[in-house]
Amino acid sequence: MAILSALLWTPALGALMLVPVSGDRVRLIRILGNLMSLCALALAGKLLLDFDAGDSAMQFGEFYPLNPKLGSAYALGVDGLSLPMLVLATLLTAIALLASASVSDGVKGYHICVLLLEFGMLGVFMAQDWALFYIFWEVTLIPLYFLIDRWGGKRRHAASLNFVLYTMGGSVFMLLSLLAISEYDLEKQGSLMAAMGQAAQTMPVVEQVLVLLGFLIGFGVKMPIFPLHGWLPLAHVEAPSPISILLSGILLKMGAYGLIRSCVMLPVAAQLLQPALLFLALFGMLYGGLLAWRQTDIKAMVAYSSLSHMGVVLLGIAALNHTGFTGAILQMTAHGLIAGALFLLVGLLYERTHTRHLPDYSSLVQVMPRFAVFTTLTLLAAMGLPGSVGFVAELHTLIGGFRQWGGLMVFFSLSILISAAYAMRTVGLLFTGPVKPQMREIADLRPVEMLASGVLVGGIVALGLLPAPLIELSSVTVDRMLAVIGERLP
């Protein structure tokens, strides 16, 4: 079997293997679930080692026609845009399952849902056919609904329903856009994604704008873009912490990934909508940062910070230049690591204290020094401190935006200051002051928790100090996308 299919179907195989296992055999279920997620991570690592960063074409391609009349096919491939997301998805899934030891009810169903969610996420990033892409996009909806509704917090039913309604509503607009393009003459050779990219150029400009608006709504819900973010805070707060790692670390990136592909396919419409995208990006960054600053619930604060950080991604996409696109891709990776680490650490703290209310904590550095180090490093990375991957991503996006819009980037700088304000406030409330009596006996991070946290925080620091491999991974792909945009613009 080709490596992409092997990677794609490994978590699905893991879910099938768990079906006949008795729900009482919790230890076996955990071992199988973790083993299959680690197998997927190993395959993604091999893919990374074998990937030729100097080749801009889709690599490791697989193509099997499904519906010759429509032109749809089982078409898989990766490039410098999708490969970082694949590695991130497998890494965060393995860490999420490793951090799921506290899940004691319905362990079998939980692991099956997580593996199916990984299957859908990998399919989105590999699919080179819009029909296949849409199928995998919808596949992620089902397990995530059950993961929130079955294993979430007190308001889990409202959160899961909210998530489904928002996502399905956005998917309708995405489907309408895909159907609008499919009305044009599509080449029956090659994948439907390539054919639609060519057909989109024959559409009237007004129709191109409408189609891109449909994609913007569909992908903007998942990303999320203001004002389509209504599902995000509740879903993050009520979801189990390991699922919040996947929700923020990967699911949000699916929206950004799809939006980048759409802008390359419809560059005329993207150029016309540039002012609107700029406004949504800057407003989302400021709005998300201010809401994060106001929160006293740690999980809600991280959730709103995701809205602000994904605004950085949107700004990079809107710039439509090499530095901006590079910044967007870097920020997708950076935010995946940072948000994943924050939700992991917040979840581990909640398991010990059963509170997420910031004023309840004080001077945890004295009782949880290892936790304090990892959390402080991650929060500093979230505010873009030099030496972290967050700084590299935001710097690229800032330069790309400055080249396009100049002085308007003062609002970008203001959002960075707001990020610094809530990050430093959180560090102060968690780790300074007198030790409160109820916090004196909290256990520090255990070895397995240290491993999971260390991998993410180590990645944040390592890629911040040595960002060249990550930048080079997508550089040639960005050149190819901008060349396609240049050819299609009048």
N, C-alpha and C positions, 0 to 999 in steps of 0.2 A: 504493500500500500504506500502511496506517495506520502511524504511527510506532513503536508497540510491536512490531508484527510485523516491521517493517524492522530494528529494533534486535535483536530475538530471532534473526532468521534471518541476520543479517550474518555472525557467526562460522561458522555452519553452511555458508553459501555459500563462505566463505573456505576451509574444510576441503575442500569439493568441488572448488574451483578448484585445490587443491594435489594432488589425486589423480592427474591425468594428467601432472603435471610430473615429469621425471626426477629421481631422488634425487641425481644428481651435480651438479645445478644449484643448489648450496647458496645462492648469492647471491640468485637469483630466489626461492627458497623463503622466505628470511628477509625479503625485501622484501615479498612478497605477504602473509606472516603478519603482519608489523608493520603493513602498510597496512590490512588488514581489522580489526585490533584498534583502530587509530586511528579508522577509520570508525565502529566501535561506540562508541568514546569520544565522538566528535563528536555522534552521535545522542543519547547519554545527556546530553550537555551541552545540546543543544537541548531535550530533554525537561525538564531542570531549569529552563531559561529560560522555557518555556511553562507550567510547572506553577503552578497557583493555590494558594498556601499557605493562603488563607483558606477554601478549599472542602474540607470533610471527606469528601466522597463520593469514590468511586473515579473517577479521571480517565483520559482517553484510552482508554476501555473498548472492547473488541472482543468480540463474541459470535457464535459460529457453532455451532449444535447439532451434536453428533457422534452421540449415542445418545439419541434422544428418550425411549425407554422407561426408561432409567436416569436420564436427566436430565443426563448429562454433556455438556460443550461445550468448544469451543476458546474459553475465556473469559480475556481478559487485562485487566489494569488496574493502576494504581499509586496509592498514597496516600503520606502523609508517613512511613510506616514503610518501605515498599519502595523509594521513590525514592533515599534515601541509599545503600542497599545496591546498587542498580543502578549508580549513578555510581561507587561504590567498586569494584565488580566489573570494570567496563570499564577504570577507571584502573589497577588492580593487574595486570590481564591485559596491558595495553599495556606496563607497566613490566617485568613478568616476561619478556615476549618480548624486550624491549630488553636485558634482563640475561642473555639466553640465548646470548650470543656464544661462550661457552666450550663449548657443546654442539656437538661435531664428529662424533659418531657417530649415524646415523639421524636426521638433521636433519628430513627430510620427515615421518617418523612422529611426531616430537616436536611439530612445529608443528601437525599435524593433531589430535593429542590435546589440546593446549592450547586450540585453537579449539573443539573439541567440548566440552571442560570448561567453557569460557565460555558456550557455548550452553545447557548444562544449568543452570548457576548463574543465568543471566538468566531462564530459564524458571521456576525455583523462585520467584523474587521477583516475577514478573509474573502467575503463574497465579492465577485466581480460581475455580478448580474443583479440588476435592480429587483427582479422578482424574487430571487433568492435572498437578497438583502432584506427585503420587506418581510419575508417569512421569518427569518432569524430575529428581526427587530421585534416582531410580535411574540415570538417564542419566549423572549425574556420577561414578558409581562406576566405570564401565568405563574411560574415559580416564585417571582418576587411578590406577587399578590399574596400567595399563601404564606411566604416567609414573614411578611409583615402582619397579616391577619391572624396567623396561628401562634406565632412566637413573639409578637410585639408587646408593647406596654399597655397601659390602661385604655388608651384611646386608639388601640390598634385597628379596630373595625372602621372607624372614621378615616384613619390614615390610609389604610389599604384601598378603601373605596375612592377616596380623593385621588390617590395615585392612579388608579385604573381609569377613572373618568377623564382626568387630565391627559394621560398618555393616549388613550383611545381617541379622544377628541383631536389631539395633534396628529395621530396616525391617519385620520380621515383626510386631513388637508394634504398630508404627504402622498396618500394614495391618489387623490384627485390630481395632484401635480404629475405623478407618474403616468396616470391615464391620459392626461392632456398631451404629454410628449409622445405616448405610444400611438396617438391618432395619426402621427406623421409617418411617412414611409421609413421603415426601419430596415437596415440591412440584415439579411438572415444569416450572414456569416459572422462568426465571432460572438462575443457575449452581448447580452441585452444592455449592459451598462455602457459599453463602447458605442453601440448602435444609437442609444438614446442621446449620448453626448454629441454625435454627429447630427441627429435629427433636430436637436434643440436649436441648431444654428439657422435652420430654415423657418423658425417661428417668427411671427411679427414681434417687434420689441415690446409692445404692451403685453402680449401673451407671455413673453419670457419673464417680464416683471411679475405678473400674476403667479406664474409657476414657481418662481423663486420665493415669492411671499408664502406660498403654500408650504414649500420646504422649510422656510424660516419658522413658520408656526409649528410644523411637525417636529423639527429638530430642536427648536427653541424651547419647547415644553420640557424635553429631556435634559437640555443643556445645563441649567435653565436660563432663559433670558427674561428680564423684567418686561412686561407684567405677567409672564406665563409661569412664574415660579411658585404659585400658591400652594402646590402640593408638597414642596420641598421641606419646609421646616417641620411640619407635622410628621411626614414620613421618616425623616431623619431621627427625630426625637423618639418616636414610638417603635421604630425598627430595632431588632436586637443589634447590639454594637458590632458583631462580626458582619452583619448584613449592611450596616451603615458604611463599613469599610468598602464593600463592593459598590454600594449605591453611589457614594461620593467619589470613590477612586476610579471606577470604570463606567458605570451607567451614564454619568454626566458626560463622559468623553465620547460616548456613542453619538450624542447630539452634535458635538463639535466636529467630530469626524465626518458625519454626514453633511454638515453645512459646508465644510471645506470642499468635499467632492461636488456639491451642488454649485458652489461659486465658480469652480473650474469649468463645470459643464455650461454654466450660464453667466459668463463674465460681463456681458453687456448689461444684464439686469443687475449684477452685483455692483457694477460701477455706478449705475443710476441710483441704487439704494445705499450707496456709500455714506451719505450724510446721516441717513436714518440709523444705519448700523453703528456709526460713530456715537450718535446720541444714546442709543440703547446700551452700548458698551460702557461709556463714561457714567451714565446715570446708574446703571446696575452696579458698577464698582463703588460709587459713593453711597448709594442706597443700601447695598448689602453690608458695606463696612459700618455705616451708622447703626443699622439694626443689630449687627454683631456686637458693637460697642455697648448697646443698651441691655444686652441679655445678662441674666444672672444664672440661667441654666447653661452649663458648659456645652452640652450637646447642641442646644439651640444656637449658641454662639458659633460653633464650628460649622453648623448648617448654613447660617447666614454669611459666614466668611466664604463659603463655597460659591455663593451667588456673586460676591465681589471678585473672587479669583477667576471665575469663569468669564466675567466681564473682560478680564485681561485677554483671554483667548479670543473673544469676539472682536476686541480691538485689533489684535494681530491679524485676524482674518480680514477685517474691513480695510486694513491698510493696503492690501493687494500688492505688496512688494516683498522682496526676498527676506529682508530682516523681520518684517511683520509676521510672515508665514512661519519663519523659523521660530520666532518668539512664541507663536500660538502653539506649535507642536511641542516646544520645550515646556511651556506652561501646562499643557495637558499631562505630560509626564511628571512634572514637578508637583502639581496639585494632587495627582494620584498618590504619590508617595507621602506628601505632607498630610493630606486629609486622611489617608489610610492610617498613618501613624497616630494622628490625633484621636480618631475614633477608637482605635485599638487601646490607647492609653486611658482615654476617658472611660471606656467600657471596663477595663481592668480596675480602675479606681472605683467605679460604681458597684462592682461586684463586692468590694471590700467594705464600702461605707453605706451603700443604698441611698445615696443622695447625689444630686448633680447641682445643687444650689451652691454657687461660688462662695457666698459669705459663711457657709458652714465650715469651710476649710481654713487652715492657718498653719504656717510653718511646717509643711509636710516634708521639707528638706531634711529635717532632723529625724523623722521616722521612716521616710522612704527616699533615701538619697539617690538610689539608682533610678527610680521613677522620676525624681526631680530633674536629673540630668537629661534624660531622654525627652521629657516634656518641654523643658526649657529650650533645648536645641531645636525641637520641632516648631515651637511657637516663634522662635527667632527666624527660622526659615520661612514661616508663613508671612512674616512682615518683610521678607526680602533682604535679609541680612547678607552682606558679602561673605562668600565662602560657602553659601548654600545654593542648591540648584534653583531655588525660588528667585534668587538675585539674578542669576544668568538669564532665566526666562523673562523676567520683568524688564531687565535692561534691554534685551533684544526687542521686546514689544514697544518699549518707550522710544527707542531709536527709530524703529519702523514707523511708529505713529508720528514722531516729530518730523520725519522726512515728508510725510504726507500732509500733516495739518499744522505743523509748527507750534505756535504758542498755546493751542488748545490743550496741549499735554500738561499744562499746569493742573488741570483737573485730575489727571492720572497721578501726579505727584501728591495731590491732596488726599487721594484714596490710599496711597502708601502711608501717609502720616496717620490716617485713621486706623489702618491695620496695625501700625506700631502702637497706637494708643490702646486698643483692646488686647493686643498680645502682652504688652507690658503690665497692664492692669491685671490680667489673668495670672501672670507670673507672680505679681505682688500678692494677690489674694491667696494663692495656693501655697506659696513657699516662704512668706515672711510673717513676722509677728509672733506672738506667744503660741505655744502648742495648746490646742483646746483639749480638755480632758477626754472627750469621746474619740479623739484622733490619736491617742498615745499608743494604742496597741495594733495599729494597722500594719499588716505584713508587707514587706517590700516585694519587688518583682521576683518571681521564681525563675529558675533556669530556662524553662520553655518559653515563658513570657519575655525573658531577656533576649532569647534568640529571635523571636518574632519582632520585637521592638527594635532590636539591634540591626536586623537586616534592613528595615525601612529607614531608620535614622542614619545608618551607615551609607545607604544609597543616596540620601539627601546630601550628606556631607561630601561623599566621594565624587558625585557628579557636579557638585558645586566647585570643588577644587580642581577637578579634571573634566571639564565639560566637553572637550574636543571630540571624544568618540561619539557622544550622543548627538552633537551638532552635525558631525560628518555623516552619521547614519541617515539623516533626512535631507542633507544639503542638495544632493543630486536630484532627488525626487522633487524638492521645491523648485529647482531650476526647470525641471520638465513641466511642472504644473504652470509656472509662470510663462514658459514658452507657449504652452497651449492657450493660455489666456491672451497672450500677445497676438497669436495667430487669429483668434476669434474676435478680438476687438476691432472695430472699423478703423 
